[in-house]
Amino acid sequence: MKQLIEYLVKALVDAPEQVDVVEVPGDEATTFEVRVAPDDLGKVIGKQGRIANALRTVAKAAAMKEKKKVYVEIVA
């Protein structure tokens, strides 16, 4: 799951070497914190959060196969 999110985010940004995805396990769900360069933050969020929502949707769909819950947070 982490590799999937990292791959998608790196394809969106200008500085893929600064992309960092941290997996934070929880009791009921796993949270993935995505950190990018400050200049690329807008590219990952998108207009009105559409790209961020699409990332969350893809991650949730992939997690459904494994019967898990995931959350994707974009951290500045």
N, C-alpha and C positions, 0 to 999 in steps of 0.2 A: 504494500500500500504506500509506504513511504517513497519507494522508487517511482511509483506512478505519479504521485503529486510533484515530486522533484523534477521529473521529466517534463511534465506539462508546464510548470512554472519557468523552467529554464528556457523553454521554447518561446516564452512570451517576453522575456526581459532582454535588455542590451548588455547587461553584465552578469552572465550566467555563473561566473565563478563566485559571486557574492550571494548566491541563493543558498539558504540554510533551512532545512526542514527538520524540526525537532519533534520526536514522538513522545507524548506525555500520556502514559497509561493511567486510566482511571478505574473506578469500580464497575461502572456500567458501560462506559464508552472510552474510546481512545481519542485524544485531541492531537492534531498535527498543527504545530505553530510554524508558519512560513515567514521567514525573514528575507528581505531583499534590500538592494541598495535604495537609498532615499529617492533617487531619480526614477527608479523603476516601480515605485509603489503605485502610482496611478495606472500603470499598464497592467498590473496584476489585479487591481480592484475593478478597473473599467468604468465606463459611463454608467452611473446609477447602480454600480455594484454588479453589473451583469456578468463580467468575467469571473469575479469572486463566487457568485452564485453558481455559475457553470462548473467551476472547480469543485465546489461542495457537492453538486449533484453527481458528478462523475465519481467522486470519492465514495459517496453513499451508495451508489449503484454497485461499485466494486466490492464494497463491504457487505452488501446484502448477500452476495454469493457465499460469504464465509459466516453469515448470520451474526455480524458484529455491528456495533454502532460507531460511527466516526464523526468527528467535528473538525473542520478546517478553519483556523484563525490566521488572519494576516496581521502580523505584528510589525509595527513601525520600528 
